[in-house]
Amino acid sequence: MADRPRTRLHLDTPLAAGQAAGLSGDQAHYLRGVLRQAPGDRLLVFNEAGGEWLAEIATLTKSGGTVAVLERTRPPAPCPDVWLLFAPLKGGRTEYVVEKATELGVARLCPVLTRRGDVPRVNLDRLRANAVEAAEQCERLSVPVVDPLADLDDVLDAWPDNPATRDRPLFVAAETGAAQPLAAAVTAATAAGGKAAFLVGPEGGLHPGELDRLAKTPFVVPVGLGPRILRADTAAFVVLALWQALAGDWTSAPGQDARPPFR
């Protein structure tokens, strides 16, 4: 019995047994130049619609390549519908947030401009590449959506009229003021439905004007993260981890999905 291939690639094309799927130039370079793989070697390919498949490298060139799709190893599975709104951070920590939030199963990543935020732009292509790479490594079947950077006020203005958000509570990580304990708020939201979004502000916290507006917004639920002040990236990981533990997909044991032996 062969071991499960360790290499996984996200392919944004339909996957079906007996079909060929194309590789980008970057993917072909990664397989050939970094992993030293060649035609005939096997790997796993996946996407949200098709699930995960065993595949075999057919061709590799400088401009791309192809794989032969062999058999499905995992069927498509829904991802917990939790979003993360976050202020971009300095020093590579924005990429770190994207990477770890992907590992924690976030469905959508929404970088937002806040009044105290000190990073006015992001490299969207790089963030999306970070999300793909993290999804490949952590064995999830989907890649989170990464939205362009948007002003927080604009996001809040559009929230009630957007079908994807109008019935989605927005939990705001609050350092001060009236706030529910995070676990209690998540438990209550679980009883009401499966959608959620979390907002984590920049280093230094949200501006008083932003906090005042959020406090007056019906779909916003301020939540506390305990007696200590957390760094912005730490707070993002805390809210996602607790959500997954109480309302997401951490209630099932590892390896419960059916994975056939490899031949």
Helices and strands as residue ranges (DSSP letters): E 8-10, E 20-23, H 25-29, I 30-34, E 42-47, E 51-60, E 65-74, E 82-86, H 93-103, E 108-113, H 124-138, E 145-146, E 150-151, H 152-158, G 159-161, E 170-173, E 180-181, H 182-192, E 196-200, H 208-215, E 220-224, H 232-247
